[in-house]
Each structure stands twice: as structure tokens, then as C-alpha cells.
């Protein structure tokens, strides 16, 4: 599935990857490494480009200055950051298998071929193709994309009305907006409020959000350039070394 930002030109700026771990709360063990994703010798997934790291600090400062009215201090919780193409391919295959299992699909079923096409299409709305083409790098392979959520002051993740990486409408950023409007006291209203808190902090720091994923934000990659109407992206694919 080709993305609307795939034709954005890239002029690589050469910023290095830097570790998030010492400055931000990270989900441990890393969810994809735990599944056996092939990071190999390519390094730590909890890394981003240096400007992304600086902007994450701005987003966290925004949250600190705007505590939640109910629970007080909240903080960013990083789920995933830099991701080599090999891991992207592994995770796309994993997502397809998981979604087939969730739908009760098996290769022996007469409608398997058509059903598998449907699954791949639905997965493709959320998972970028593991392209080796340097002109169309998966966002996470650039070090400019990050998946994250919110946690309380003790590091406990907050409910956001949908799990990260869920294949379904609950992953759309505004999925709970209508319910929140009709019933401001509902759980859906709470979830929508928290998604808005996360977006406000990331917007403040110059990130853009993926149109299909409430947890995915970018700076410097093709998605960012497309949404920010920048003339070009400044991050292409980067190796982990």
C-alpha cells in the first residue's frame, strides 16, 4: 500500500542516532525484541535522531507544565523507536499471522487466499511496507518516528482506549471523539482526552501524528514533511551502528 508521503524527496542531514533510555521511560522488555525480532548486531531500538531526542524533551516539559487534573503528573512512555528494515519485515509478517489467528483463518479454508488479501490490506493500513528502496524508507528506519503513550508519575501506563499496534478502528486517533462529545463522563471521553493530551505535547514539540495511529509521531521523515508541508524530508534510512 503506497503512502501519500512516499514521493516526498529526502535530503539526508546526517544526524546520528542517540539513546532515549537515560532520559525517558521506555517499555521493557522491548516488545519486538521479546518476540524474537532480528535486531542482531544493529543495536538498541530505543534510539532516535538527535533533534528528535531534543524535541521529546520539549514534549515532556509541556506535559510537566500541564499536569492532568485528575492524576497530576504524567510522562511519556516510549514503546518503540528506531527499527531496521529487517525488523519491519518480521513485524509485518507477525502482524499478519496474529490477525489471521484473531479472525480464525487457516490456510486449509476454501476462502484463504481472498481472506489473506483482506488481512494484508488491513495490516498495511498500520504497518509500513518493509521497503529496501532508499527513496521510500519505513518511517521507523529513519530514526525520525517514535511510538509512545502516556504513563503516570510512577510509570504505570494510562489506558488510551486501544492498544498500540491494534489492527482496527480503535487505533484511529479520533476513534472515541464522537462518544466523548455525546457523553463527557464516559470512559471514551477519558481516552479521547488522554490522546489529545499526548498529541498536544507532541504538536508543541514539532512532531506530526500518523493519520491511522494515535501512538505514532514523526519528525524529519517523509511523513513529517508531507503533513508539515515541508519541501523535503531530512531523514532517510539510517543504519544502527
Buried (B, 14 or more C-beta within 10 A) or exposed (E): EEBEBBEBEBEBEEBEBBBBEEBBBBBEEBBBBEEEBEBEEBBBBBBBBBBBBBBBEBBBEBBEEEEBEEEEEBBBBBBBBBBBBBBBBBBBEBBBEBBBEEEEBEEEEEEEEEBBEEBBEBBBBBBBBBBEEEEBBBBBBBBBBBBBBBBBEEEEBBEBBBEBBEBBEBBBBEBBBEBBEEEEEBEBBBBBBBBBBBBEBBBBBBBBBBBEBBBBBBBBBBBBBBBBEBEEBBBBBBEBE
